[in-house]
């Protein structure tokens, strides 16, 4: 079961909101409603957020993303549709039940810190626990632990005015972590920070996620931030979700011209991975084979070396033509014992920008291995250079698409 599920969510502001939803469900566009005082903010949004996932909702100003996140924790009631958290439908909850759900299941990190200026860092971090009703000593202890997680040991007795913007945002994050809720909602949490501090906070979040495995819904208008943080990304435009996918899926298979135009300037070498450019290892040889068989295979395919694999597909090493010829002259029966372990190996999730250095230093193709050392694929230098050419070639698009994106900006 997904941790968070949204089903056909609509949020329309105005007295004739229900009529607007009916027309939208019948296929009308928001621009066609012709209902004075009615503003559709979220239209037919459906998605699931899995446990331990960073799910990024990406969109420009006015796309509906901040309205959407406020519907997830009941700050804004849905005009139509359902939101469920751990299988519980919050759209049918009473105000008291929603407050309890926020205290126990969902914490929120805001764009502008939302700290109490007269309280210390420790007291701010402990505030959510105070609302939960925890005793003073217990909540302060949990708050200290959370401050340690975000690197604010020693700052407990300071007040927010004595902190930098990045440190204040760390306090907000610590407050959410101290509450120990399953879900974190982060609404443009880093957008008020300067670029260097913003990058540090992104690193901090990824590091914390690796340790804690929270379920995170992260709102941003910054495409590079979305690509860096998101396990999956929901692209929003004018209230609608137009595509959901991994960063790689959105870059390589955009759902429509709008998305394609939107992502065309992204540095693909920092998003696409080894698994997307590798070739299948078409010619390998088993570790139990003999050197003469290896030489015959190399001659047939005009190779100077072969990857050698065990029966379970794990990489045993590499055999060169020189080593195989010498072993054959000495009467060796198998390749075991004469294999070279000098293999340039990368993981399937290694981004393309990190492949160039090991490729340049290796005379053999890069071996793409999983955590069990199974040989998933190979990346010859020519393949990498060809992929670089494709990555650097942007689709020109047409003038109408360019104007559409420019208008949204």
C-alpha positions in Angstrom: 0.0 0.0 0.0 1.4 3.5 -0.9 2.0 5.8 2.1 0.2 8.7 0.4 -2.4 8.4 -2.3 -4.3 11.2 -4.2 -7.3 10.2 -6.3 -8.8 12.6 -8.8 -8.2 15.6 -6.6 -9.8 19.0 -7.5 -9.4 22.3 -5.7 -11.5 25.1 -7.1 -11.9 28.4 -5.4 -15.2 30.4 -5.7 -18.9 30.0 -5.0 -19.6 27.9 -8.0 -16.7 25.5 -7.4 -18.9 22.3 -7.7 -20.2 23.4 -11.0 -16.7 24.1 -12.2 -15.6 20.6 -11.1 -18.5 19.0 -13.0 -17.5 20.8 -16.2 -13.8 20.0 -15.8 -14.7 16.3 -15.3 -16.7 16.5 -18.5 -13.6 17.6 -20.4 -13.7 21.4 -20.3 -10.4 23.3 -20.0 -9.9 25.7 -17.2 -9.9 28.6 -19.7 -13.3 27.6 -21.0 -15.2 27.6 -17.7 -16.6 31.2 -18.0 -17.6 31.2 -14.4 -16.9 34.6 -12.7 -15.0 34.5 -9.5 -14.0 30.8 -10.0 -10.4 29.8 -10.0 -9.3 26.2 -10.6 -6.1 25.5 -8.8 -5.7 21.7 -8.9 -7.4 19.7 -11.6 -7.8 15.9 -11.6 -4.6 15.1 -9.7 -3.9 11.4 -9.1 -0.6 9.9 -7.8 0.9 7.6 -5.2 3.9 8.1 -3.0 5.6 5.0 -1.8 7.2 4.4 1.6 10.7 5.9 1.8 10.4 7.8 -1.5 11.2 11.4 -2.3 8.3 12.4 -4.5 8.9 15.9 -6.1 6.1 18.0 -7.4 7.6 20.4 -9.9 5.9 23.4 -11.5 6.2 27.1 -12.2 4.4 29.7 -10.2 0.6 29.3 -10.5 0.8 25.6 -11.5 -1.0 24.5 -8.3 1.8 22.7 -6.6 1.5 24.5 -3.2 -2.2 24.2 -3.2 -1.8 20.4 -3.8 0.6 19.9 -0.9 -1.8 21.7 1.4 -4.5 19.4 0.4 -2.4 16.4 1.4 -2.4 17.4 5.1 -5.9 18.9 5.2 -4.8 22.6 5.4 -7.0 23.0 2.3 -10.1 20.8 1.9 -10.5 19.2 -1.5 -13.4 20.3 -3.6 -13.6 16.8 -5.0 -11.5 13.6 -4.8 -9.7 11.7 -2.0 -6.4 11.8 -0.1 -5.4 8.8 1.9 -2.5 8.4 4.3 -1.6 4.8 5.3 -5.0 3.9 3.9 -7.0 6.4 5.9 -9.1 8.9 4.0 -8.3 12.3 5.4 -11.0 14.0 3.2 -13.6 12.5 5.5 -11.9 13.3 8.8 -13.1 15.8 11.3 -10.9 18.8 12.2 -9.8 17.1 15.4 -8.8 13.9 13.5 -6.9 16.0 10.9 -5.0 17.8 13.7 -4.1 14.4 15.2 -3.0 13.1 11.8 -0.6 16.1 11.3 0.8 15.6 14.8 1.5 11.9 14.4 1.9 11.2 10.7 2.8 14.3 8.8 5.2 17.2 9.5 5.7 20.2 7.2 8.8 22.3 6.4 7.9 25.7 5.1 9.7 28.0 2.7 10.2 30.9 5.2 11.3 28.8 8.2 8.2 29.6 10.4 10.3 29.8 13.6 9.3 31.6 16.8 11.8 34.5 17.1 11.5 34.6 20.9 12.3 30.9 21.4 15.7 29.3 21.3 16.8 26.9 18.6 16.2 24.0 21.0 12.7 25.2 21.9 11.8 25.7 18.3 12.9 22.2 17.4 10.9 20.8 20.3 7.7 22.8 19.5 6.0 20.0 17.6 6.6 17.6 20.4 5.1 20.1 22.8 2.0 20.1 20.7 2.0 16.3 20.9 1.9 16.6 24.7 5.3 15.1 25.4 7.0 15.9 28.8 9.6 18.7 28.9 12.7 16.5 29.3 11.6 13.9 26.7 10.8 16.5 24.1 14.1 18.5 24.7 16.1 15.3 24.4 14.4 14.3 21.1 14.9 17.9 19.8 18.6 17.7 20.7 18.9 14.5 18.7 17.2 16.1 15.7 19.5 19.1 15.9 22.4 16.8 15.9 21.2 15.1 12.7 21.1 18.5 10.9 24.5 19.6 12.2 23.4 22.2 14.8 25.0 20.8 17.9 26.1 23.7 20.0 23.5 26.1 18.7 20.7 25.0 21.1 20.6 28.2 23.1 20.8 30.7 20.3 17.7 32.5 18.9 16.8 32.5 15.2 18.0 36.1 14.7 21.6 34.9 15.5 21.5 32.2 12.7 22.1 32.4 8.9 19.2 31.5 6.6 20.6 28.0 6.0 20.9 27.4 9.7 17.3 28.6 10.3 16.1 26.2 7.6 18.0 23.4 9.4 16.1 24.3 12.6 12.8 23.9 10.6 14.0 20.6 9.3 15.0 19.5 12.8 11.6 20.4 14.2 10.0 18.2 11.5 12.4 15.3 12.2 12.0 15.6 16.0 8.2 15.0 15.6 9.3 11.6 14.1 6.4 11.5 11.7 6.3 9.0 8.8 5.7 11.7 6.1 7.5 15.0 5.5 5.9 17.7 3.4 8.4 20.3 2.2 6.9 23.3 0.4 9.7 25.2 -1.5 11.8 24.5 1.6 15.1 25.7 0.1 14.0 28.3 -2.4 14.6 31.3 -0.1 18.3 30.3 0.3 21.2 31.5 -1.8 22.6 28.9 -4.3 25.5 27.6 -2.3 23.4 27.2 0.9 20.7 25.6 -1.1 23.0 23.0 -2.5 24.2 22.2 1.0 20.7 21.8 2.2 20.0 19.4 -0.7 23.0 17.4 0.3 21.8 17.4 3.9 18.4 16.2 2.9 19.8 13.3 0.8 22.1 12.3 3.6 19.3 12.3 6.1 17.1 10.3 3.8 19.7 7.7 3.4 19.7 7.3 7.2 16.1 7.7 8.0 14.1 6.6 5.0 11.3 9.1 5.4 8.4 9.4 2.9 8.9 12.9 1.5 6.7 15.1 -0.8 8.9 18.0 -1.9 7.6 21.0 -3.8 9.8 23.1 -6.0 9.8 25.3 -9.0 13.5 24.6 -9.7 13.9 21.8 -12.3 17.5 21.1 -11.4 16.5 20.7 -7.7 13.7 18.3 -8.8 16.0 16.2 -10.9 18.6 16.0 -8.1 16.3 15.1 -5.2 13.4 13.2 -6.7 13.1 9.5 -6.9 10.1 10.4 -9.0 8.8 13.7 -10.3 5.3 15.0 -11.0 5.4 17.8 -13.5 2.4 20.2 -13.1 1.1 22.8 -15.5 -2.0 25.0 -14.9 -3.4 22.8 -12.2 -2.8 19.5 -14.0 -0.2 16.8 -13.5 1.1 16.3 -17.1 3.8 13.6 -16.4 5.0 11.5 -13.5 8.3 9.6 -13.8 12.0 9.4 -12.8 14.3 12.3 -13.9 15.7 10.0 -16.6 12.2 9.0 -17.9 11.1 12.6 -18.1 14.3 13.6 -19.9 14.3 10.7 -22.4 10.6 10.2 -22.9 8.8 13.6 -22.3 5.0 13.1 -22.3 4.3 16.1 -24.5 5.9 19.1 -26.2 5.5 21.3 -23.1 7.6 18.9 -21.0 10.2 18.4 -23.8 10.6 22.2 -24.1 10.8 22.6 -20.4 13.7 20.1 -19.9 15.7 20.8 -23.0 18.3 22.9 -21.2 18.9 20.4 -18.4 22.5 19.1 -18.2 21.7 15.5 -19.1 25.2 14.2 -18.2 24.3 14.8 -14.6 20.9 13.0 -14.8 21.3 10.2 -17.3 23.1 7.1 -15.9 25.3 4.3 -17.0 22.3 2.0 -17.4 20.8 4.3 -20.0 23.9 4.3 -22.3 25.5 0.9 -21.7 25.5 -1.9 -24.3 24.6 -5.5 -23.4 27.7 -7.6 -22.9 27.2 -9.5 -26.2 30.5 -11.4 -26.1 31.8 -12.9 -22.8 33.4 -16.2 -21.9 32.9 -18.4 -18.9 35.6 -18.7 -16.2 35.8 -22.5 -16.7 36.7 -22.1 -20.4 40.2 -22.6 -21.7 42.6 -20.0 -23.1 42.4 -21.5 -26.7 38.6 -21.0 -26.6 39.2 -17.4 -25.5 41.7 -16.8 -28.3 39.3 -18.2 -30.9 36.4 -16.0 -29.6 38.7 -12.9 -29.7 39.8 -13.7 -33.3 36.1 -14.1 -34.4 35.1 -10.8 -33.0 38.4 -9.0 -33.5 38.7 -8.2 -29.7 42.0 -7.9 -27.8 40.4 -8.8 -24.5 37.2 -10.5 -23.1 35.2 -10.1 -19.9 35.1 -13.4 -18.1 32.0 -14.3 -16.0 31.0 -17.0 -13.6 28.0 -19.2 -14.2 25.8 -16.8 -12.1 26.8 -13.9 -14.3 29.2 -12.2 -11.8 32.4 -10.8 -13.2 35.4 -13.0 -12.6 37.9 -10.7 -14.4 39.4 -9.9 -17.8 41.5 -12.1 -20.1 43.7 -10.4 -22.7 44.9 -11.9 -26.0 48.5 -11.9 -24.7 47.7 -13.6 -21.5 45.5 -16.2 -23.2 48.2 -17.0 -25.8 50.9 -17.4 -23.1 48.6 -19.6 -21.0 47.7 -21.7 -24.1 51.5 -22.3 -24.8 51.9 -23.4 -21.2 49.0 -25.9 -21.5 46.6 -24.2 -19.1 43.1 -25.8 -19.1 41.1 -23.0 -17.7 41.2 -19.2 -17.5 41.2 -19.3 -13.7 44.4 -18.0 -12.2 45.4 -16.0 -15.2 42.7 -13.4 -15.1 43.3 -9.7 -14.6 41.3 -7.9 -12.0 42.3 -4.5 -13.4 38.7 -3.7 -14.5 37.3 -0.2 -14.6 33.8 -0.8 -13.1 30.9 1.5 -12.4 27.4 1.1 -11.0 24.3 1.3 -13.1 23.2 4.5 -11.3 26.5 6.3 -12.0 25.7 9.5 -13.8 27.2 10.0 -17.3 29.3 13.0 -16.2 31.2 10.6 -13.9 32.0 8.1 -16.6 34.5 10.1 -18.7 37.5 9.9 -16.3 37.4 6.1 -15.8 36.8 5.6 -19.4 39.7 7.7 -20.5 42.0 5.8 -18.1 40.9 2.3 -19.2 42.0 0.5 -22.4 38.9 -1.7 -22.0 35.2 -0.8 -22.0 33.7 0.2 -18.6 32.0 -2.7 -16.9 28.6 -1.9 -15.4 28.2 -4.0 -12.3 25.4 -4.3 -9.7 26.0 -4.6 -6.0 26.5 -8.4 -6.4 29.1 -7.8 -9.2 26.8 -9.2 -11.9 27.9 -7.9 -15.3 24.9 -5.8 -16.5 26.5 -4.2 -19.5 29.6 -2.5 -20.9 30.3 1.0 -22.1 33.0 1.2 -24.8 34.5 4.6 -25.2 32.9 5.0 -28.7 29.5 4.4 -27.2 30.1 7.0 -24.5 31.2 9.6 -27.0 28.2 8.8 -29.2 25.9 9.2 -26.2 27.6 12.5 -25.4 26.8 13.7 -28.9 23.1 12.7 -28.5 23.0 14.3 -25.1 24.3 17.6 -26.4 21.9 17.7 -29.3 18.7 19.4 -28.1 15.4 19.1 -30.0 14.8 22.4 -31.7 11.0 22.4 -30.9 8.7 24.9 -32.6 8.1 28.5 -31.9 4.6 27.8 -30.5 6.1 25.5 -27.8 8.8 28.0 -26.9 6.1 30.7 -26.5 4.0 28.4 -24.4 6.8 27.8 -21.9 7.9 31.5 -22.0 4.3 32.5 -21.2 4.2 30.2 -18.1 7.6 31.6 -16.9 
